[in-house]
């Protein structure tokens, strides 16, 4: 069985579409655990009235990593996948990720290409050295339960990169599926965020332009690199 864990905060306008894409999967042996991280919109009534079976966990707002870990603690699947609430999954996603792990018994997780709005991220086959240099694997990847170390609840940004690096330190590696298997719908209050790579290369500070998102990203990147001795 696959445990699908969805952390959600203020996703009442889109989480139903995410859930619909899950229940339309070609592989149906799964459980769905939604962890509501203190939402104040209509998330709770949307979940409570959803016509398919869900396990709903309500917690005070403590962040995505706490929500993911709480969901994992309640899960029972041999495989686990953390699905952001603003994702729409391709119908064959679970089937293809599970197939990749069965065909690669030495790999701890399976990840794929994906779309973020209009942008397609094709990614690369797993490369340990590249992973140490950059964050290129999305959180929504299928993980063997016994290899999952838990999310560090002190990390507030780049949680996915922190997870894959922590697993790499245990010699756990990933299997790449070169196909777009899900799409992220960008939202101001969403958990997923992407900034064009050009923004990190241009010295905007010299132009008098504040790039707060870039500054936050670089600060978060430094925290991850320091934790994993990559500085």
N, C-alpha and C positions, 0 to 999 in steps of 0.2 A: 504493500500500500504506500501511496505517496501522501504525505501531510503537506497541505498548502496553507501557509501561514501569511495572513494579510494584516500588516499594521496599518491603521487608518487614523487620520486626523483631519477633520473638516472635508471629507470626501463624499458627502451625501449626494452631490450632483453627478458623480461618475462611478462610484463603487458598484452600482447595480450592473453597469456595462462590463466591468471587470469580472464580476461574478457570473454573468451570462456567458462570457467567453470561456470561463472555467467549466461550466456545466455543459458546454458544447464540445468538449474535448473528445477525441476519438478513444482515448484511454480513460476509463471511468472508475478505476479502483483508487479512490482518493477520499480524504476527509478535508474539510475546509474549516479553518479556525481563523476568525476575524478578531483582532485585538483593537478595540476602540480606545485610542489614547486621549481620552478627555475631550472628544469633539463637542462643540456647542452648536453645530448646525443640525440638519435633519438626518445625520448619519444613523442614529439609533433607530428611529422609526423605519427607515429604509431597510435596515438589517432585520429588524423584528418582523417585518411584513414580507420578507423575501420568501418566495414559494418553495425553495429548495433547502435541504438540511444544512445548517450552519452551527458551529459552536461559536458563541459570542462571548468574549471576555471584555469587560469594561474596567478600565483603570483610570486613575487620575493622570493628567498629562505629565508623562515622565520621559518622553522621547521614543524614537523609533526602535532603538536597540533594546530598551527595556521591554517594549511591546513584543518584539521578535522573540526575545528570550522567554517571556511569559507564555507566548504561544507555543514555543518548542516544548516547554515543560508539560504542556497538556497534550502534546501530540503523541501518536503511536506508530506512525509509518516507518518503514525500513528506509525510506527516502524522504527528504524534506526539501521544500522550496519556499523561499520567502518572496512573496509576490507583492509589489507595491500596488496600492489601490488605484493608481492612475494608469494602470497597464491594461491593454487589450491583447489577449493571447491568441495566436494562430491555433486553429483547431487541432493540429497535429503536434503541438509543442511538447506536451507531456510524453506522448508516445515516442517521439524522436529523441528526447533527452534520455528517457529510460533505455531506449535501444542503444544509445551511445555508451552508457555506463555498462550495460551487459556485454557489449562488444569490447570494452576496455576495462577489464576487471582490476587493472592496476591504477586506474584513475579514481579520484575521490569525488569529483563533481563534473557535470557537463554544462557548458555554457554555449551561447549562440550569438550570432549577429542580431541586431535589433534596430528599430527606428525610433528616433526621438523627434517627434513632430515630423518635419520634412527631411531631417537629416538621417542618413543611413550609416550605421556603424558596422562595418564589415569585420573588423577585428582580425586576429591572427591565431594560428595554432599555438598551443601553450608554449610559453618561453619563460623560464624562470628568471633569466637576467632582464628581460624586458619588463616583467612584472615588478621587479625591484626598482625599476626606473620610472614606471608610469602605471596609472590605474586604468586598465582596459577591460576588465571583466565586470559585468553588471551583477548586482545582488541577486537578481532573479535567475538563479542557476540551480540545477537539481543536484543535491548533495546526499552522499551516503550518510545515514544517521550516525554511524559509529565514528566518522571522521570529523564531525562538526564540533568545534571547540567552544561555541557560544560567542555572542557578540560582546565586545568590550563596551560596557555601558558608560564609560567615561569619554569615549570617542563620539563627538557630535557631528563630524563631517568626514567624508571619505570612509564610511564604515565598511563598505564593500572591499575597498583596497586593504584595509586593516585586516579583515577576515581572511582574504586570500593569502596575504603575507604570513599571517599566523599559521595557516594551514601548510604553507610552503615550508615553514620552519619545522613542521612535523613530517616533511617529505610527502605531503599530499598535493597532488597536481590535478589539472583539469583536462577534459577532452573537449575539443572545439567542434562545433557544428556550424559549417559555413553557410548558414541559411538564416534569414530573418524570421524569427519565431514569435516575436511580440513587438508591440509598439507602445511607446510612452506618450501619453497625452500631456503636454506641458501645462502646468497651472501655477499661478502665483503662490498658492498655498500647498503645492505638491511637494512630495519628498524627493522627487527627481529633479535634477537641474543640470543644464549643459551650457557652457559658454564657448563660443568659437575659439579655436586654438590660437588664432591671430591675436586675440586679446591679451594672451600671455607673453607675446613677443614684442609688441609695440611699447615703447617707454612713455605711456600716457602721462605719467607724473610730470615729465619734462614739458608736456603740452598744457599742463595745468588742469588736466581732466582727472577726476577721481574715479577710479575703477574699484569700487568697494567689493564687488563680487570676486574680482581677481585677487585683491588683497586678502580676502577671507580664504580663498582657495589656497593661496601660497602659504598662509599661516597654518592651515589645516594640513597641507602637504608636509610642512616642516615637522609638525607634531608626529605624523605617521613615520616619517623617515627616522626621527630621533628614537621613537619607540622600538623600531626594528633595526636599529644600528646601520642605517643606510646613508647617513650624512657624511 
